[in-house]
Amino acid sequence: MANEQNKDFNAMLRDNKDMPRIQRITDPASIRRYGGERMYFAPPLAYDAAMRRVPRGRLATVGAIRAWFARQAGADFTDPITAGIFVSIAAWASEQRAEDPTPYWRTLKANGELNPKYPGGVEAQRARLEAEGHTVLCRGRTNLRYYVQNYEAVLFDFAGE
């Protein structure tokens, strides 16, 4: 995102944009890629609420949140584009609030990767994760990416809590 200091992310978080809803897709390539035609759209506040459920010492991935939403809604999958956008909005909204933070740093991208679009980038997310006892590894030579080591072992189970 750009110009974060000039945006009201808490207002964006509360704008449900006619969600939740399920939309049928007809593109055969998308149906094959995502495993079905019923695509669920969750509102931004739903992502914020899911991210708040992840306790200290545990982690989540955006994909796990999406899968949980799809199961709850009876859909085949949750839209990945809005998911990425809404997770970032939840993170920035949390940073703008003086109280009631969302522990967004516990929500990772696929394969345990840190999210450079969070406030402060991967450096800030890394510091918060390491403060909670996680080990962050750097991979790559020129295009550096950061991952939580053994993140699978501490994934939060949204269905079973």
Secondary structure in CASP SS format (residue, H / E / C, confidence):
PFRMAT SS
TARGET T0000
AUTHOR 0000-0000-0000
METHOD secondary structure of the structure
MODEL  1
M C 1.00
A C 1.00
N C 1.00
E H 1.00
Q H 1.00
N H 1.00
K C 1.00
D C 1.00
F H 1.00
N H 1.00
A H 1.00
M H 1.00
L H 1.00
R H 1.00
D C 1.00
N C 1.00
K C 1.00
D C 1.00
M C 1.00
P C 1.00
R E 1.00
I E 1.00
Q E 1.00
R E 1.00
I C 1.00
T C 1.00
D C 1.00
P H 1.00
A H 1.00
S H 1.00
I H 1.00
R H 1.00
R H 1.00
Y H 1.00
G C 1.00
G C 1.00
E C 1.00
R E 1.00
M E 1.00
Y E 1.00
F E 1.00
A C 1.00
P C 1.00
P H 1.00
L H 1.00
A H 1.00
Y H 1.00
D H 1.00
A H 1.00
A H 1.00
M H 1.00
R H 1.00
R C 1.00
V C 1.00
P C 1.00
R C 1.00
G C 1.00
R C 1.00
L E 1.00
A E 1.00
T E 1.00
V H 1.00
G H 1.00
A H 1.00
I H 1.00
R H 1.00
A H 1.00
W H 1.00
F H 1.00
A H 1.00
R H 1.00
Q H 1.00
A H 1.00
G C 1.00
A C 1.00
D C 1.00
F E 1.00
T E 1.00
D C 1.00
P H 1.00
I H 1.00
T H 1.00
A H 1.00
G H 1.00
I H 1.00
F H 1.00
V H 1.00
S H 1.00
I H 1.00
A H 1.00
A H 1.00
W H 1.00
A H 1.00
S H 1.00
E H 1.00
Q H 1.00
R C 1.00
A C 1.00
E C 1.00
D C 1.00
P C 1.00
T C 1.00
P C 1.00
Y H 1.00
W H 1.00
R H 1.00
T E 1.00
L E 1.00
K C 1.00
A H 1.00
N H 1.00
G H 1.00
E E 1.00
L C 1.00
N C 1.00
P C 1.00
K C 1.00
Y C 1.00
P C 1.00
G C 1.00
G H 1.00
V H 1.00
E H 1.00
A H 1.00
Q H 1.00
R H 1.00
A H 1.00
R H 1.00
L H 1.00
E H 1.00
A H 1.00
E C 1.00
G C 1.00
H C 1.00
T C 1.00
V E 1.00
L E 1.00
C E 1.00
R E 1.00
G C 1.00
R C 1.00
T C 1.00
N C 1.00
L C 1.00
R E 1.00
Y E 1.00
Y E 1.00
V E 1.00
Q C 1.00
N C 1.00
Y H 1.00
E H 1.00
A H 1.00
V H 1.00
L E 1.00
F C 1.00
D C 1.00
F C 1.00
A C 1.00
G C 1.00
E C 1.00
END
